[in-house]
Structures are given as C-alpha cells and as structure tokens.
Amino acid sequence: MEIEYRWFTLEQSQSFSQKNDPSGEIKTTLNNAARCAQNTTPSDYISLLALSNNVVAGRISFTYGHISTPDMSIRVAAASDLYTNSDFRGHGIGTTLISKSLEIGIPCFYTGISGQAMPLYKRLGFSFIDQSPIYQMPITPRAILREWRNRVGRITKTEQEPFQPAKVLNKTLGVRRAAFKQAAKSTYTILQNDIACSATSELMELRHKRFQVPWDKTEMIKAANGESSKFKLLAFKDTAEKNNSAHFATAYKKIESIRLPRTAKQLPLCIGVVNEIYPPPTTIKIAIDILCALTANAKTMGFDNLSFCAMTPILEDACQTMGLNTYHSKSIAIQPANMEEDQAKAILESKNWWCRVMNEDYIEEAK
C-alpha cells in the first residue's frame, strides 16, 4: 500500500483544484481545516493529509496561537482532528502523521486525545498537561440517535445488562428532559449582546495566564455579538444575586456526521464544544444551572449536540449528577521541540495553561 503524505498551507487549501479529486473528499477536508484554522497566514500549514490514490487515508489539522511570558512570545501550533480512515488502519498512518507534524518547525501541542492513543504520544516524547472528561448532551433528533447508539454500544460491549433499546432511548430522552426542566427553574439568564460585549475586555484580563494561547479579541467581540461563524460567546448572570458578577461560556462549532438507520445516507451534526466556563463554578448547583441554561439555548444557537469539557471536579460532578455520558477526554499533550531548555521547562507546567489544574487553583483561591 503506497501512502503519500502531503502538507497544505492555507493558501494551497483555498486554491486547491478538484481536477484530481473527483469525489471532492480532499477539497472538503481542506475546507474544514481552513474553516477551523485561527491566527494563520497564507503560508502557514493547516493540514497534513495521508493520501492513497487521491483517497484521504488519514489527516491532521493545525491552528496557531502564542504562548506569552513577560519576556517573550512563543508561537505554537495546535494540532487536532487526527483521523485514520477505517479502511487504512493498522498501517502506522496515525503514528506517521503525529511524527511528521513535529516537522512543522515550531512547538506543537495536541488536544482531544483518546485514552487509547496516549501510549503512542508518550512513545513519541509528548508530555501530558491536562486530561478532562467530555460529557455529551444531545439536543436534536439526530444527536439523540447518536447518543442512543453510543449508549447501546457501551452496554453491548460491557454486557453488564440485557440489550433493551427502548429503555436506553427513554434514558437518553430523560436526561435531556431533566435539563430543560432545570433550566426553566434556574435563576441564571443570558445577558444581552451589548452587555456581554462590554464585559469581554474584563474577561480577557481575568482569564489571562502567563502561558496561554490567547483569544483573538476581535473574534471574541464578534462572538459576543453573535457574528462569529467559529464559536459562540455567552454571558450568564444569576438574577438572584445582587452583585454584577457573570459567568462566561464559549461553545466552539464542530461539524461531524451521523448515519441514518438502514441507509448509507449521512447527515451533518453540528456540535457545540463547551471548553470554557469562566469563572469556574464553585458549587455543583451553579454548574448545573449554567449547563442547563446552555442546553436550553443550544438549538437557538444552531447546535445539534453540546459537548461539555469538565475542567474541574465540580463540573465533572455536575455532569454526572445530570446523568450525562462521557466517551473520551480532552487532553493537552505537548512536544516542546525547537525550544530552549528553560522555555521547555516552563511550558510543561500545568498550572500555566488553561486546563484543569488552573481551574482548581482558581476555586481554591475563591474559597
């Protein structure tokens, strides 16, 4: 089996011709990578594809940011969306994609790593900074179908109880119903766009850490106004509290697909990936109220499904209390190539990243 590994810059992705891509698969893959890339220049690599006779056998995508210190600013590449076509697995394509990504020339870190892939990253010299479980909240029928399949698959795999499809579906729907009912009783309300916008600058300062890939402030303002195609920014205020404090949540747009029953037809599935809730909730009640408020507004925002990244034990407990399921974790793994020793040592400090450790520190300070 002959595999060609091919890099694509942002400019090459945008100008790619479908002459040698009759199925349109390569062009679609590159369009998705370009849509998700941030802080890129035309010459930045945004995708590395493994191709076999113009079929995408594997892929990995890149976006860019800076890790700032008082003395320097280090440009980094964030790699994600590592995928190997099921027809080509077992040929080391994933390993090669990860290894080649280190040739990008700047420090590279990975997110969204599954537990099964962790040994591979460790063998390649990566260090793990964070591991946080991601819980799923289905909103629309197509997301409910996927969640039902996931739950059925887990039961079938573990064989802990008899296979009862109707019971599994009822449980899946029950979790969703309970969230909407809780949202109706919650005292948390979503602030208007102009109020959320005026608070964005303050949020930037609060959330900043010494080592952090900073937000794009312009994009953040657009998100607060509902004008960003990449993610949503929502501000929540507890109307029962007299102070003006607010919590913010970001939901990043991710497109997947779901196969309809008894057919090969695929439908798009728009997922809102909730990576950040700031400041981190200090009680399970606050966490549940915010998660339920997000759930109640998900369909209006155009999301079929919400993925909650439990960046603190409180958020994890809240998701479990709500009966949500988790199938994978958000992980940050970094290979500090092309860096000085002191820079590499500092960048591997978990407390300096937007991750579980930093959130736990905030909660301790709040107490």
JONOR-V365275 format. One record per pair of residues at least 4 apart in sequence whose C-alpha atoms are under 6 Angstrom apart, sorted by the first residue. I is the first residue (numbers start at 1). GAP is how many residues later the second one is. D is the distance in Angstrom with one decimal. If there is no record, write none. Layout:
# JONOR-V365275
I_GAP_D, I_GAP_D
This chain:
# JONOR-V365275
3_48_5.6, 3_49_5.1, 4_46_5.6, 4_47_5.1, 5_44_5.6, 5_45_4.6, 6_42_5.7, 6_43_5.3, 7_41_4.6, 8_4_5.7, 8_5_5.9, 8_37_5.5, 8_39_5.3, 9_34_5.4, 9_35_5.1, 9_36_4.0, 9_37_5.5, 10_32_5.0, 10_34_6.0, 10_36_5.9, 11_31_4.7, 12_4_5.7, 13_17_5.5, 33_28_5.9, 37_26_4.5, 38_25_5.3, 38_26_5.9, 39_25_5.4, 40_4_6.0, 46_15_5.5, 46_16_4.6, 47_13_5.8, 47_14_4.4, 47_15_6.0, 48_11_5.7, 48_12_5.4, 49_9_5.9, 49_10_4.5, 50_7_5.3, 50_8_4.8, 50_9_6.0, 51_4_5.4, 51_5_4.9, 51_6_5.4, 57_27_5.9, 57_28_5.0, 57_31_6.0, 58_25_5.3, 58_26_4.1, 58_27_5.7, 59_23_5.8, 59_24_5.4, 60_21_5.4, 60_22_4.5, 61_18_5.6, 61_19_5.5, 61_20_5.8, 62_16_5.5, 62_17_4.6, 63_14_5.8, 63_15_5.2, 64_12_5.9, 64_13_4.6, 64_14_5.8, 65_10_5.9, 65_11_5.5, 65_148_5.2, 66_8_5.4, 66_9_4.4, 66_10_5.7, 66_147_5.0, 67_6_5.8, 67_7_5.1, 67_144_5.1, 67_145_5.0, 67_146_5.1, 68_5_4.5, 68_142_6.0, 68_143_5.4, 69_141_5.4, 76_30_5.8, 76_31_5.0, 76_32_5.7, 77_31_4.7, 78_30_5.8, 78_31_5.1, 78_32_5.8, 79_30_6.0, 79_31_4.8, 80_30_5.8, 80_31_5.8, 96_4_6.0, 107_229_5.1, 107_230_5.3, 109_224_5.5, 109_225_4.1, 110_222_5.6, 110_223_5.1, 111_220_5.1, 111_221_4.7, 112_218_4.3, 112_219_5.2, 113_218_5.3, 114_214_5.8, 121_5_5.4, 122_4_5.0, 126_207_5.8, 126_208_5.2, 126_209_4.7, 127_206_5.3, 127_207_5.5, 128_204_5.8, 128_205_4.3, 129_203_5.3, 129_204_5.9, 129_221_5.2, 130_201_5.2, 130_202_5.1, 131_199_5.6, 131_200_4.4, 132_178_5.7, 132_179_5.7, 132_197_5.2, 132_198_5.1, 133_177_5.6, 133_196_4.0, 134_174_5.4, 134_175_4.4, 134_176_6.0, 134_192_5.5, 134_195_5.2, 135_172_5.6, 135_173_5.0, 135_189_5.9, 135_190_5.4, 135_191_4.4, 136_170_6.0, 136_171_4.8, 136_189_5.9, 137_168_5.8, 137_169_5.1, 138_5_4.9, 138_6_5.2, 138_167_4.6, 139_165_5.2, 139_166_5.2, 140_164_5.0, 143_161_5.8, 143_162_5.7, 144_4_6.0, 148_21_5.9, 149_4_5.9, 153_4_6.0, 155_4_5.5, 170_4_5.9, 179_113_5.1, 180_116_5.8, 183_109_4.9, 183_110_5.2, 186_103_5.7, 187_51_5.5, 187_52_5.5, 188_49_5.4, 188_50_4.3, 189_47_5.5, 189_48_5.5, 190_45_5.7, 190_46_4.6, 191_44_5.5, 191_45_5.9, 193_4_5.9, 193_31_5.8, 193_32_5.2, 196_39_5.6, 197_27_5.5, 211_141_5.1, 211_142_5.7, 212_141_5.5, 222_5_4.9, 222_6_5.2, 223_4_5.5, 223_5_4.6, 223_9_5.1, 223_10_5.2, 224_9_5.0, 230_23_5.6, 231_20_5.4, 231_21_4.2, 231_22_5.3, 232_18_5.6, 232_19_5.1, 233_16_5.9, 233_17_4.7, 234_14_5.6, 234_15_5.3, 235_12_5.7, 235_13_4.5, 236_10_5.5, 236_11_5.1, 237_9_4.7, 247_31_5.4, 247_32_5.8, 248_29_5.5, 248_30_5.1, 249_27_5.5, 249_28_4.4, 250_24_5.7, 250_26_5.6, 251_21_5.0, 251_22_5.0, 251_23_4.4, 252_20_5.3, 252_21_4.9, 253_18_5.9, 253_19_5.1, 254_16_5.9, 254_17_5.1, 255_14_5.7, 255_15_4.8, 256_12_5.9, 256_13_4.9, 257_10_5.4, 257_11_4.4, 257_12_4.9, 258_8_5.4, 258_9_5.3, 259_6_5.8, 259_7_4.4, 260_5_5.9, 270_33_5.2, 270_34_5.2, 271_32_5.5, 271_33_5.9, 271_34_4.8, 271_35_5.7, 272_31_5.8, 272_34_4.8, 273_33_6.0, 273_34_4.8, 274_33_5.9, 274_34_5.0, 275_34_5.2, 281_5_5.9, 281_6_5.4, 284_30_5.6, 284_34_5.3, 287_28_6.0, 288_4_6.0, 288_30_5.5, 294_4_6.0, 298_5_5.3, 299_4_5.2, 310_5_5.0, 310_6_4.9, 311_45_4.6, 312_44_5.5, 317_4_6.0, 319_5_5.5, 320_4_5.6, 336_8_5.6, 339_5_5.9, 351_6_5.4, 351_7_5.0
